[in-house]
């Protein structure tokens, strides 16, 4: 089984649209290759082929950068969210106030944060 298909089975479903889109890369590479082969077979000049190669590489790198920026942005956002939760829990721990002595609102807030992380 190919890597792009394997990742579907191990990917977190709710994050699937945040993964690198391998199929887009495969399509772009296949299309670029076919265009260059066709141009070569039709007698394109070396300078034309060189221009096609440059355009092909430029498009591939744009896809890569776009994909990497998307993934990086997503994981940075997730990191910040979880770091905030960790900080809140650490604050609760630092207070050292026994759970039984907290008011109802503090108890609910603490349980919600802890339960949200462990699910």
C-alpha positions in Angstrom: 0.0 0.0 0.0 1.3 3.5 -0.9 2.2 6.0 1.8 -0.6 8.4 0.9 -3.2 5.7 1.3 -1.6 4.3 4.5 -1.8 7.7 6.2 -5.6 7.7 5.9 -5.7 4.7 8.2 -3.6 6.2 10.9 -4.6 9.9 10.6 -6.7 11.6 13.2 -10.0 12.0 11.4 -10.8 15.5 12.7 -7.3 16.6 11.6 -7.2 15.0 8.2 -7.5 18.2 6.3 -4.4 19.5 8.1 -2.1 16.8 6.8 0.2 17.1 3.8 -1.9 16.4 0.7 0.3 13.8 -0.9 -2.2 13.2 -3.7 -1.9 16.8 -4.9 1.9 16.3 -5.1 1.5 13.1 -7.0 -0.9 14.7 -9.5 1.4 17.8 -9.9 4.5 15.6 -10.5 2.6 13.3 -12.9 1.1 16.2 -14.9 4.4 18.0 -15.1 6.3 14.9 -16.2 3.7 14.1 -18.9 3.8 17.7 -20.2 7.6 17.6 -20.5 7.7 14.2 -22.1 5.0 15.3 -24.6 6.9 18.5 -25.4 10.1 16.6 -25.8 8.5 14.1 -28.2 7.0 16.9 -30.2 10.4 18.4 -30.8 10.5 21.2 -28.2 13.7 23.2 -28.1 16.1 22.7 -25.1 15.4 26.3 -24.0 11.6 25.5 -24.0 12.2 22.4 -22.0 14.4 24.3 -19.5 11.6 26.8 -19.1 9.1 24.1 -18.5 11.4 22.5 -15.9 11.7 25.8 -14.1 8.0 26.4 -14.1 7.4 22.8 -12.9 9.8 23.2 -10.0 8.4 26.5 -9.1 4.9 25.1 -8.9 6.1 22.1 -6.9 7.9 24.3 -4.4 4.8 26.5 -4.1 2.7 23.4 -3.2 5.3 22.3 -0.7 5.6 25.7 1.0 1.8 26.1 1.1 1.4 22.6 2.6 4.1 23.1 5.2 2.8 26.5 6.2 -0.7 25.0 6.7 0.6 22.1 8.8 2.9 24.4 10.8 0.1 26.8 11.5 -2.2 24.1 12.6 0.3 22.5 15.0 1.3 25.9 16.4 -2.3 26.7 17.1 -2.8 23.3 18.8 0.4 23.7 20.8 -0.7 27.1 22.1 -4.2 25.7 23.1 -2.6 22.8 25.0 0.0 24.9 26.6 -2.7 27.2 28.0 -4.5 24.2 29.4 -1.3 22.9 31.0 -0.6 26.4 32.5 -4.1 26.5 34.0 -3.6 23.1 35.5 -0.2 23.9 36.8 -1.7 27.0 38.4 -4.3 24.8 40.1 -1.5 22.5 41.4 0.5 25.5 42.6 -2.3 26.8 44.6 -2.2 23.5 46.7 -5.8 24.1 47.7 -7.3 20.7 48.4 -10.0 19.9 45.9 -12.6 19.4 48.7 -12.0 23.0 49.8 -12.7 24.7 46.5 -15.9 26.4 45.6 -18.2 24.7 43.1 -17.1 26.9 40.2 -13.4 26.1 40.7 -14.2 22.4 41.0 -16.1 22.4 37.7 -13.4 24.4 35.9 -10.7 22.1 37.1 -12.6 18.9 36.2 -13.5 20.3 32.8 -9.8 21.2 32.0 -8.5 17.9 33.3 -11.2 15.8 31.6 -10.7 17.7 28.3 -7.1 16.8 28.1 -7.5 13.1 29.1 -10.2 12.3 26.5 
